[in-house]
């Protein structure tokens, strides 16, 4: 069960590394515009904010990887809780889809981490 939990944590980390790339490097291009349904003008106007958001997603990914590599349950739980909180907040303030894309995978990984250490 610990292996499954770590795989799920690493999948959440991979998602957030992907968010980093999307928000920091692809935001103003066709991929970013398509994913976030933005005009080129809107993408340009929000690029700095998106890059900042991407950096935070990178920190979440790094924390999750750290938790797995250091075999630290407390670190994994903390960063998964942060991802869930960010996902819930994003769902209610930006797009409800964030609940499924960000918070739900983290909640599944959190449950697996909790069950793995019973």
Buried (B, 14 or more C-beta within 10 A) or exposed (E): EEEEBBEBBBBBBBBBBEBBBBBBBBBBEEEBBEEBEBEEEEBEEBBEEBBEBBEBBBEBBBBBBBBBEEEEBEBBBBBBEBBBEBBBEBBEEEEEEBBEBBBBBBBBBBEBBBEBEE
